[in-house]
Amino acid sequence: MKKALILLFIIFHWNNSIVQHERIESEREYFVSMLTKIIDPVLKNLSKDQLKKNMPVEKASNPYGDREKVTHLEAFGRTLAGIAPWLELGPDNTPEGKLREKYIQLTLKSIKNATNPHAKDYMNFANGGQPLVDAAFFAEALIRAPHQLWERLDETTKKNVLTELKKTRSISPPYMNWLLFSAIVEAALLKFEGEADMMRIEYALFKHDEWYLGDGMYGDGPDFHWDYYNSYVIQPMILDILFVLKEKQEQLKYWRYKEKFITNSEVFLERAQRYSEIQERLIGPEGTFPPIGRSLTYRCGAFQLLSQIALIEKLPKTIRPSQVRSALQALIKKQMEVPGTFDENGWLTLGFYGRQKEMAEPYISTGSLYLCTTAFLVLGLPEDNSFWVDIAEEWTQKKIWNGNSIPKDHAYYHHKK
């Protein structure tokens, strides 16, 4: 009898472990499947030097001029910013590891073509203002995946990349979140070349510290904007710039602002943690979120910051990784699976929920939309991480609207240690 009970116990736990493994695989596979569906047209065409030939350029009803001259760099830079953490896991012998190697190779070829003056898909890094924005997303991608997307480049392409990034120095950024675009380009140059215009970094960080409004949110410039730019741009770029500065702290040991932006930089992370807490609470029980502010056609890219805080494993204590996984999956499924999100050839269309061209601002075109990939930063966590392994848990709004109690929410204040 005792042996029979032991055998039943073993079988029960063995079955449970199989079910758990299958659940982890299916949830992670969904994220991978949706991400690769989004990025396929961009990387497959650019790697073949055919992006400009084959990518449609859908524009807003009242577009700014010359979108055709900037939209391809948008698609390239934003796609890479989203996929970089996943690719940085590198190849291995698993099906996903082999798939990553496929996309690493596509991305390396894409970088080569985008920065090669003799390629058909050579990108515009200097003419107009917009190239600064998407050179910045490209720079951020390199910072996020230095081993797979920088070290594996050939020497000629590395030189080309540095040359193109430096060209953006001729672009003067507006007095708003754009200061961070100049700053993160310099952060990439500091990381990969060892030299940077530190004043561009200092100015952006000082101004955003000045523009901090409280409770985890910055102004976009001196004013408050109720939109998702704290997540599209501001807080993710601040964090990535600070990561580079910390990495280079020995080189920067005599830097005038080391104390503020390296030694005592935890306040910027605390603000981001609070904003990630707010973001998690914005996701409704069915995976919807409030359509507030501009650039809503970036879709689930509005939750880049939440995904990034989960990626760096710095979620506030009030949020479990598994509830973020559940919330992001619900949000992505709700928004990206609706008919009309992709055209007949797999390219993203203008819209927030399906095809809604009238929702696009004048600066939006097809390439702009690929910022949605930044919701998938969590794929940079390996499959055995608690984010993927822990049992699924309801996120805050789902708990509340199912009649469950949650801890009280409080505003954030920094307390100096």
N, C-alpha and C positions, 0 to 999 in steps of 0.2 A: 504493500500500500504506500509506504514511504517513498519507494523508488518511483512509483507511478506519479505521485504528487510532484516529485522533483522533475520528472520528465515533462509533465504538463506545464510546470513553471518555466522550464527552458524553452519549450515550444512557444508558449505565450510571448515571452520576451523576444524570441527570435522573430516571430511574426511581427511584433511591434516595431522591431528595428528595421525590418524590411519595408514596412509601411512608411516609417519615418524617413528612410533613405529615398523612397520613391517620391514622397512629398517634397523633400528638399530639391531633388532633381527636377521635378515638374515645375516648381516655382521659379527656380533659377533658370531653367530652360526657357520659361516664358519670357523673362527679362532679356535673355540672350537672343531669343528668336525675334522679339519685337525690335530690339536695337539693331540687329543685322538687317531686318527688313527696311528700317529707316535709312541706314547708311549705305546699303548696297549700290543704289544708282550713282551716288557721289563717288565712292571709292573705286568701283569697277570702271567707271568712265575716266576718272582722273588718272588712274594707274595706267590706262591705255592711251593717255594724252588726247582724250576725246570728250572732256567735260564741256568745254565751250561749244563744241559741235552738237552735243546731244541734250544738254540740260535745258528744259524750258525756262523761260524767264517770265513768270506770271507776276504782274505788278498790281499795286493798288489802283483804285478808280481814279485817283488824282496824284499820280506818282511824281516824285522828284526826278529830275532828268538824269540820264546816264546810269541807270541801274544796271544796264548790261555791262558796264565797266567795273562794277564792284561786286555783283551778286555771286560770282564764282569764288572769289576769296572768302565771302561770307559762308558759303556752303562748306568750303574746305576747312577754314579755321574753326568754325563752330562744331562741325562733325568731329574733328580731332579732339577738341576740348572735352567732348562728352565720352568718347571711347577710350581716351588715354589711360585711365586707371585700370580698365579691364585688360587692355593690351599689356600694361606693365606687369601683370602677373606672369607673362611670358608663356612660351610653349611648353607642353608636356605630352605624355602619351595617352591622355584621356581624350575622348571625342571633343570636349570643349577646348582642351589645350591645343589640339591640332587645328581646330577652327580659329583659335586666337592667332596661331602662326600664319594661317592664311590671310587674316586681316592685318596682321603686322606687315606682311610682305606687300599687300595692297597699299597700305599707308606709306611705307617707305618709298615705294614707286611714285605715289601721289605727291609726296614732299619733293621728290627729285624733279618731277615735272612742273610743279607749282613754282619752283624757284630757279628753274633753268631758263635763261634768257633765249635759248634756241628752241624751246618746246612750244608746241601750239597752245598748251594750257598754262603757259607762263603767266603768273598773276600780277595784277596791278597793286603794288605796295606803296605807291607814293602820290598818285594823281587824285586830287580831291581829298575830302576829309575822312570818308568812310573806311579807306584801307587801314587807318590806324586802329579802328575797332577790331577788325578781324585778324590783323597781324597780332593783336593782343591776345585774342582767343587761341591763335596758333602758338604763340609764345607760352601761353598757359598750358597748352597740351604738352609741349616739350618739357615744361617743369613737372608736370604730372606723370610723365613716362620717360624719364631720362635714359633708362637702360635700354628700352625697346625702341624708342622713337628718336633718340639722339645718338647714342653710342653705336647703333647699328647702321647709321648713315655712312656713306663713303665720304672721304675727305673733301672732295669737290663740292658735294651737296652741302656739307657742313659750312663751308666757306660761303656758298650761295645763300644759305639760310641767314647767316649773320649779316651778310651784305643787305639782304632784303629787309630784315628787321631794322637795321640802322637807317634805311631810307625813310622810315616813318618819323624820324626826328625832325623832318622838315614840316610836319603837320602840327599846327598849334591846336591843342584840345580846348573845347569850351569849358567854362568854369562850372563843372558838374562832375558826374561820374566818369566822364571821359579822361579826367586827370589820371585815373587808375590804368587806363589803356597805355598811356605813355610809361607809367611806372612799371607795369608788369613786363613790358618789352625790355626795359632796362634790367629788371630782375632776371630775365632769361639771359641777357647778355652777361650779367654778373656771374650767373651760374655756369655758363658754358664757355665764356671767354675770359672771365676773371676781372673784367673792367666794366664800369657802367657810369652813366651820368647820374650820380647819387642825388643831385638836386631834384631831378624829376621824381625820384622815389620819395624823397623827403617831403616835397611840396604836396604830393598827392596824399600821403599819410597824415601830414599835419592838418591839411584842409578837411579831410574826412573826420579826423578826430574833433576838429572844431565844429563840423556839421552834425555831430552826433546829437540826437534829439532826446534820447532816453528810451528805456524799456526795450533795448535791443535794436533800435532803428536809427538809421542815418537819413539826413536830408539828401536829396539829389541836387547838390549845391546847397545854398543856405536855406532853402525852403523845403517843407515837407511835401512829398508827393505820395498819395495813396495809390501805389502801384507795386509791382513786384521787382523793381530794380535793386532792392536790397539783396535779392536772390539771383536775378539775372546776371548782375555784374558786381555790385559794391562789396558785399561781404565775402563771397568766394575769392575775389581778386585780392582783397586785403589779406586774407589768410594765406594765400599762395605766395604773395610777396613776403610776408613775415616768415614763412617757412624757409625761403631762400636766404633771407637775412640771418636767420638762426644758423642755418647750415654753414654760412660764410662768416660766422662770428669771429673766428680766429683772424681771418683776413681783415675784418672790420674792427679789431680791438681798439683802434685809436679813432674810430668814427665818432664824430661829435654827438650823434643821437643814438648811440648804442644802448644806453640805459632805457630810453623810452621805447624803442622799437625792437629790442632784442631781450634785454634783461627783464624788463617789466611789461612785456607785450601781452601778458595773459588777459588783460582787460579787453582786448579786441576779440579774443576767443570767447570770453564770457558773454560779450554782447551777441556774438554769433550763436552761441548756445541758446540764449534767450529767444533770438529770432527763429531758430529751428523749432523751439517749443511752440511758438506762435504758429509757425507754418503747419506743424502737425495738427494743431487744433482747427486749422482752416479747412481741412479735408473732410467733406461731408460723409455721411454713412454710406452713400452710394458711389463715392469716389469723385464727387463734384467739388468745385471750389469757387469762391466769389469772383466773377468777371469784373474786376476793378482795375482801372488805370490803363495806361497805354501798353502797346506791344503784346497784347493778349494772344496774338497768333503764334507766339513762341510756345504755346500750349503748355505741356507738363514741364518745360524748362523753367517755369515759375518756381519749381521746387528744387532747383539746383542746390541751394544752401542746406536744406534738410538732408538731401542725399549726400552732400559733402561732409556734414557733421557726422552722419552715420559711417561714412567711409573712413574718417580719421578716428573713429571710435571715441568720440567726445560728446555723445548725446547727454543731455541733462538727466539727472537721476529720475525725473518724473516720466521719462519716456524709455520704454524698452525697445531694443533693436527690432524684435519680432513685430511690434505694432507698427513701426515705421515701414518694415517690409510689406506688411499687409496693406497699409494705407497707400504706399506708392504703387503697389500692384493694382489696387482698385482704381486709383486715379488714372494710371496709364491705360488700363483696359477700357475704362469709361471713355477716355478722350481719344485714344489712338485707334480704337476698333470701329468707331462710327463710320458708316459709309460716306465717301467723299473726302476722307482725310488724305488718301493717296490717289493720284491719277492713274490712268490705264497702264502707264509704264513704271509705276512705283514711286514717282516723285511726290513729295509733299505738296499739298495745295494750300492756298491762303485761307485761313479760318481758325476759329477757336474750337468749334465742335462740328466737324465736317468742313465742307467747302463754303466759306463765308467771305468772299472777296471784299465786301463792303466794310468789314471789320479791320482791314489792314490800313495802317498809317502810310503816308506818302513815302517813307523810307523803307518800307517792307517790300521784299520781292522773294522769289523762290529760295534763294540761298539763305536768307535771313532765318527761315523757319527751322533750320537744323540746330538751333539752340535747344530744341526739345531734347536732344541727346543727353544733355547734362543732368536730366532726371535719373540717368542710368549710372551715375558715378559709383553707386554701391556695388556694381559688378567688379570693382577693384578689390572687394573683400573676397578671400578664397572661400570655396564652398563649405569648408569645415568651420568657418567662423560662426559665432553665435547668431549673427544676423540671419543666416540661412538655416542654422540647425535648430534653434529654439522653436517650440510649438507656437503656431500662429496665435496672435492675440489681437483683440479688437483695438482699434485706435480710439482716441478720445471721443470724437463725436459719435462714433458707432456705439461706444459704451453708454454715453449719455442717453441717446435716443432709443436704446434698448432698455432703459430704465435702471441702469446701473449707476452707482455712485462713483465719483472720482475725487481725487484730492483738490483742495481749493487752489486757484491760480493766483499768483502774486506778481506784481511788477518787479523788475530787476533793478538793483542798485549795486554799484561796485563798492566793495569794502576793501580798502587798502590793507595789505597784510603787514 
